[in-house]
Amino acid sequence: MFSIKIKTLECVLFLISAMIIPLYFTDFRLDAGGLIVRLSDILALFSISIFLLLLLKNKILINYPVGFNYICIFVIYCFFNALVQVGLTKAIIATVQWMLILFTLVVVYTIAVKNPEKFRVVFIKTLLVICFVTLIYHLMHGQLTRYKLLGDAKYVFALTGVILISCAYYFDDKSYLKPLIFLYPVILLSLERKGILAFHMVAFFYIFITIKPLNKFIMLALCSLTVLLLALFYDLSFLNNFTFFEYSDLEMLYLDEEQALWISNLHRQSLLTNGWDILTTHFIFGVGPKMLPVYMGDYFINQGLALYTHNVFLDTLIEQGTIGLFLLILPYFVYVIHSAELRNRKDKMVFIALCLYSIFMLFFMSGGAPSMIIFYLPIFKGFIANRASD
């Protein structure tokens, strides 16, 4: 009887683990007294509980990518840094939130490498179902384009595309590309600019590494010739005044907050400018977790404008300092140096492709569980790029 219960628990854990990461890219959430509780958070706690029970019964072994154990150093740093800067209560909340998402990744990875074929099927089908539901929801609400009414669900289209094209390359299986026939137009119609650009970056990367050397040479030669012709015959004097930002320093200094409420680019540029100013005075240890909006409030009369900077790297630097960001990326250094997987060319290429996607997306996203999943997606590529024979 007990063995039947164990098998049931294992089946439940498998299904939840295969679905939980995609569910983080949905809008199933509740506001519990200022604390956002996601359906995926509840499922994460449930899966961790089952996982720990099976672990105590010696029915499962923990697996994680090489170097990810070093993230424990960050968790310890996060707690004591928050304790000193913002007090015990916020220190506990911040640490628990980090531990929840980080341990969830470990649980999911453990299940993924234990039964990769079935896991990948459920994982991808869940992503596709979420894409479909998100699309139908927007169409029912008259949104033929710009699918952004469901919060983090707007990221699911490009993410699914990247997963599918990565699987097609890794397993040399074109059947993974079939859903892209229907998904690709939706990616474009979503008008999620960073997702569209990130998807195409990854797609062109895979195309470039898979074409023949002669074609690579021709492509590089054409690109070089184009740049040369532009330099010789086209007036490039406008590059002298080139800037990544649309608005001037003067407009930032005397920000029209009424305008910023309606012009997204103006608001976001002001957040980046103010965020960088905060960082320069709290460079080493940051201002503490969840404290960025508080410090940002000093720069605005309308406190509704005081948000995160929409750049995960800058947000992390401001709240955790340079030490915190270094400890967050430390697993990458260890993984690149010591992982045996990267000796395989396909594993290495998938890792690089996911790094391209992750870095580009995080430059334009705010912090939170979805961004942390994308942050560590390259070293957790075993969710998708893992063979049963391995």
Secondary structure, DSSP 8 states (H G I E B T S, - for coil): -HHHHHHHHHHHHHHHHHHHHHHTTS--EEEETTEEEEHHHHHHHHHHHHHHHHHHTT-------TTGGGHHHHHHHHHHHHHHHH-HHHHHHHHHHHHHHHHHHHHHHHHHHHSHHHHHHHHHHHHHHHHHHHHHHHHHTT-SS---TTGGGGGHHHHHHHHHHHHHHHTT-GGGGHHHHHHHHHHHHTT-HHHHHHHHHHHHHHHHHHS-HHHHHHHHHHHHHHHHHHHHHS--GGGGG--S-SS-HHHHHT--HHHHTT-HHHHHHHHHHHHHHHHHHSTTT-S-TT-HHHHHGGG-SSGGG----S-HHHHHHHHHHHHHHHHHHHHHHHHHHH-SGGGSHHHHHHHHHHHHHHHHHHTT--SSHHHHHHHHTTTTGGGTS--TT-
